[in-house]
Amino acid sequence: MPQKVRIALDAMGGDVGASVIIPGAAVSLSRHPDTEFLLFGDSALIEAQLARHPAMKAASRVVHTDVAVGNDDKPSQALRRGRKTSSMWLAIDAVKKGDADVAVSAGNTGALMAMGRFCLRMLPGIDRPALAAIWPTARGESVVLDLGATIGGDAQHLVALSVMGSAMASVLFNLERPTVGLLNIGVEEMKGHEEIREAAELLRAMKLPQLDYIGFVEGDGIGKGAADVIVTEGFSGNIALKTAEGTARQITEFLRSAMASSWRSRIGYLFAKNAFRALRDKLDPSRSNGSLLLGLNGIVVKSHGGTDAEGFAYAVDVGYEMVRYDLLTKINQMLHREQEAVS
């Protein structure tokens, strides 16, 4: 029987904490029964939720702490106040100690990144972490990074992001050689900042066997699914993410208003409701929930803070898959090949 995947949960992270995190983890457990959980947080709140989910209770161990990282805490404040005592820190530290294979939190992104970097350190050859997420596209799904972990980056940083994103895509999408594109203001080789053009030259020259570099991708190419992996630095990546999320909400509101505008529209909705339901599910951010902090010497998954139980379950699923298919080993192997290509 395969070894179980051990998942550490920050049970006090997110907008509402245990009342979403425990039911969400229970949903994921039903899909992946070979999972064990370490739950860090207020034991009274956690136990109250576990009482409603017997299978989850049987698969869990609770570690009490009443210290939580606030959603508005600055990373430096979170490190100073919550280091070694907060539910977020304890979940990450469980990965460092080998008590868990992955940590999942819906808490403060900046604090999670700072604690992850401080506690787990970076992989050899990686200077800064990156936030990578699954992005729904017209072709299916793509991995997009960096979505805001760090701002800016030179050509070597963009190459490292390409390598790590490829490893993630190979695990998630079962691809031997994912396609990779660099986000740019045009597809022509002379366009874009110097570091983007230099990264493109490096990727072409290296001819890395684990990825297929296809060139520059414009903003509309993200939604089209122009590549399995789309790479950019954190400033533009975060703007792209927030723009897409806002557009999805806008389209949903437009559709809702249009369907309620007349009795004919309401009748039309009855005939087309299955199609509208499919569109709603495609635009639902909870179904793409679960971003990875890539570059850390350990696996850490960030969930949306305001997600529901089903959305949190998707984040736990991502963590499970990254462990089960040995993401860190894949990244290390790819980084080693990249360094050999450079030398």
Sequence and secondary structure as in RCSB ss.txt:
>XXXX:A:sequence
MPQKVRIALDAMGGDVGASVIIPGAAVSLSRHPDTEFLLFGDSALIEAQLARHPAMKAASRVVHTDVAVGNDDKP
SQALRRGRKTSSMWLAIDAVKKGDADVAVSAGNTGALMAMGRFCLRMLPGIDRPALAAIWPTARGESVVLDLGAT
IGGDAQHLVALSVMGSAMASVLFNLERPTVGLLNIGVEEMKGHEEIREAAELLRAMKLPQLDYIGFVEGDGIGKG
AADVIVTEGFSGNIALKTAEGTARQITEFLRSAMASSWRSRIGYLFAKNAFRALRDKLDPSRSNGSLLLGLNGIV
VKSHGGTDAEGFAYAVDVGYEMVRYDLLTKINQMLHREQEAVS
>XXXX:A:secstr
    EEEEEETT TTTTHHHHHHHHHHHHHH SSEEEEEEE HHHHHHHHTT HHHHHTEEEEE  B   TT  H
HHHHHHHTTTBHHHHHHHHHHHTS SEEEE S HHHHHHHHHHHH B TT  S EEEEEEE SSSEEEEE SSSS
S   HHHHHHHHHHHHHHHHHHH  SS EEEEE S SSTT S HHHHHHHHHHHHH  TT EEEEEE THHHHHT
  SEEE  HHHHHHHHHHHHHHHHHHHHHHHHHHTSSHHHHHHHHHHHHHHHHHHHHH GGGG  EEEETBSSEE
EE  TT  HHHHHHHHHHHHHHHHTTHHHHHHHHHHHHHHHH 
